[in-house]
Amino acid sequence: MTSGPNTGKAATTLTDVNGQATFSYLGDGGTGTDVISVLVTGIFTCEAQVTWENVCPRGQGYWKNHPAEWPASALPMMLGTSKTYTKEQLLANLKTPVAGDASLILAYQLIAAKLNIAAGAAAPAPVPATIAAADAAIGTKAIPMKTKPNTAAGQTMTSLAATLDAYNNGSLNAGCNALPKGTQNSNGITTVPGAFVLENYPNPFNPTTTIEYALPVDARVTLEVYDVLGRRVAELVNGYVPAGYYAAEFDASTLASGVYLYRIKADGIDGKTFNHARKLVLMK
């Protein structure tokens, strides 16, 4: 029987011919040390310990840019209910522009969620059920499916993607939602990206989208959104930001449908500058 962050795990079993017995259990996502008490009936008791570390999920942008860190146990990966994909095929999907395809929006988050679980991140409710629903929504078709976000199937896919996005960004895991993307709180080490990155998902979107950016150096950052007339409609970041992986949410619920531009300017303390803009499409 266990006590600690995973209290109450218990089993009764018989030894094999060599006097050995196996006891295994799944953790509940808590961190710390479990004490495993073993009672050999009528003879003696003993104890063992197992320590659980809190591994935070990483966003799909991180996994896309760090394929060398993909857990081998996650490959090949099933997307949908019948099709499996190699690492190369999964990377190709992650690098394919969304172009209004809700199946790609969902695939981005589904790939990341499965990689996070394989890497040891706890999957609290409702993540397992959402992953199952995401596979069912894709079904037997191959990604990309060219599913429009404004269709019934597309709305289901983007809703499932939003839940998985929250998980991949640490919002559903205790102690992870306050960490910069790319930070593991199990050992205090922050992974620094090798290059500037700017991307968002979903796109098209309604009414919110997540803008991810990566900084290889500490920088003074401004992240803003403009309409097609050049008027600034939102300022998402304005200040000093350490090197790392980050995400900012753009809420366009008060804006009209149309095309917008989001722009980042990062003036690195070592002289490196990143000034880039991308297009957003708001579809209400």
N, C-alpha and C positions, 0 to 999 in steps of 0.2 A: 504494500500500500504506500501511496505517496503523500507527502505533506510539503507545503511550500506554495509557489505560484500555481502549481497544478495539483491541488489537493484532491484526494479522493479517488485517484486512479488505482484500481485494484484488480487482482485476478488470482484464481487458484489453479494450479497446474501440477502435473506430475513430472518427475525427472525421467530422463531417458536411461538407457542401460549403463551409461557412464556417470550417472548421478548429476547430470546437468539439466537445467530447466531455463526456458526463455520467457522473459516478461518484457513486453513492449507496450508503449502508449503514445498517444499524440498529445502534444502540449496545447494549451488553450490560448497561447499568445502572450502569456505573462513572462516577465524577466526575473532572474534570480536563481536560487539553488533549490532544487527539490531534494528531499531526503526520502530514499526508498527503503522501507523497512521490510525485511524478509523473515518470515516465521517458518521454520521447518518443524512441522507438528511433532510435539513431544520431545524435541531435541534441543534446539537453540534458536536464538534470533540474531540477526546481524543487520547492518545498515550500509547503504551505498549512497553516493551523491551524484547528481547530474546538474550542470549549470546551463541555463537558457539565456542566450543573449538576444537583445532586441535588434533585429535587422530591419531597417527601414526600406520600404519599396522605393523604386526609382522610376522616373517618368519615361515615357516612350522616346523622348528626345535623347535621353541618356543612353538607352539601350541601342538606339540607332547609331550613335556615335562611338560606342564602345563594344563592338561585336566580339572582341577578344575575351570579354568578361561573361559572355553568355554561358550559363550552366549547360554542360553536355547532357545532363539528365532531361532537359527540356526538348531535346532534339531527337528525331524530327518531331515537329509540332503539328497537332491537328487543329485546323481552323474550320469550324463547321462540324457536321456529323459524319463525314466520310472521307474528306481529303486531308492528306498530310503534306507538309511543306518542309523542304530542307532549309538550312540556315541561309543559304544564298537566296532562296526564293522569299523567305521572310524579310531579309534585308531589302530585297527589291521592292516588296510591298511597302515597307517603311519609308522608302525613298521616292515612292510614286506620289506626285501631287494629288491632293484629294479631288480637285476638279468637280466638286458637287456630288461625289459618290459617298453615300452614307456607309456603304459596306467597308470602304477604306478607313473612314473615321472610326468605325467599330474595330476593324482589324488592328489599327495602331494600338488601341488600348488593350485589346484582348491579347496580343502578342506580349506586350509589356507586363500584363498581369500574370500570365503564365510563366514568364521569365522571373518575375519577382518571387513567386511562390517557389519555383525551383531553386532560387538563390537563398531561400530560407526565411523570407519575410512571412510573418503570420498573415492569414487571410480571414479576417473577422467577417461576421455577417454584415451585409448580404453578399459578400464577394463570391463564395462558391456557387450560390444560386444564380448570381448574375452571369458568371462565366458559362454555366450550363445554358442559361437563356440566350446568351450571345451565340454560342455554338448552334443552338436550335434556330436562331434567327437567320444565320448564314446557311444552315441546312447542308444540302449536297452540292451547292454551287461553288464555283471557284472564285477567289478574290483576284481582281476587283469585279464587282457585280453590276456596276453602273446604276446603283439604286439612288434615286433622287431623294434628298432629305425631306421634301415636302409631301412625299407619299406616306401612306400608312406604314409600310415596311420601313421606310427611311426614318420616320419619327420614332419607331420602336428601336431601331439601331442606334440612333443618336442618344436616346434616353439611356440605353444600356451602356453606351460609351461614356456618358457623363458619370455614371456610378463607378465604372472602372477607372476613369480619369481621377476621381477623388481618391480612390485607393492607391493608384500609382503615384500620386503626389503626396501620400502620407496622411491625408486628412482623416482616414478611417483607422489609423494605427496610433495608439497612445504613445505620446512622446515624439512622434515623427512629423507632425504637421507644422511645427515651428522651426524645423531645420531647413537650411538651404538645400535645393535639389542637388543630389550627388554626395550628400553627407551621410555617413553611417554613424549612428550614436552608440554602436556596440564597442567601438574602439577610439572614437574621437578623431578619426582621420577624414579629412575632406579631400575628395578627388578633384583635381584641378583640370579643366578641359584644355585640350591642346590648341584650340582655335576658337574664334568668335563664332557664335551660332545665333540665328534668329529664325523663328518659325512659329506658326500658330495652328490650332485645331480646336474645334472643327472649322472648316471654311468651305462653303458658305456656312453661316451660323445664325441662330436665333434663340434668345437675344444675347447670349454670352459666348465668348470664346476665350481660350487660354493662349497667351502669348509666352512662349518659352525663349529664354536667351541664355547664352553661356559666355562667360568672361574668362579668358586665360590669364588675365592680370587684374589687379585692383584698378578700379576706374571710377571716374565721375560719369554717371549714366543719366541720360534723359530718354524716356520712352513715351512717345506721344502718338495720338491718333488724329488724323485730319480727314475732312471731307474732300470731295473732288474740286471744290473751289479754293482749297488751301486753308480753310478755317480749322483751327485746332478745336476738337470736340472732347478730348480727354487727355489728361496727363497722368500716366500710370506710375512712372518712376522719375524722381528728380533728386539725385544725391549720390553720395559715395557708396559704392558696392564692392565688397571683396570678391576676388576671383572665385568662380563656382558656377553652379547651375541654378537657374531661377525661373519662376513662372509668375505672370501677372494676369489677372482676369479683367477682360474688357466687357463691361455691361452696356449694351446698346439699347436697352429697353425703352429709352426716351427718344431714340433717334428714328428717322425714317429709313425704309428699305433703300438700299443702294450700295455703291462702291465707296470704300474708305481706304485710307492708307495708314499703316502704322510704321513709325520710324524710330530707330534707336541711334543714339549717338553716344559712344563710349570713348572718353579720353583717358587712356591708360597712363598710370604714373611713370611708366617706362618709355613714354613717347608713342606707343602703339595706339592708333585710332581706328575705330570701327564706326562707319556711318552708312546705314543701310535702311531701305524701306521695302515694304511688301504690301500687297493688295489684300483687302478684306471685302467680302461680299455679305451684306446683311439681307436676309430673306425673311420677311414677315408674312 
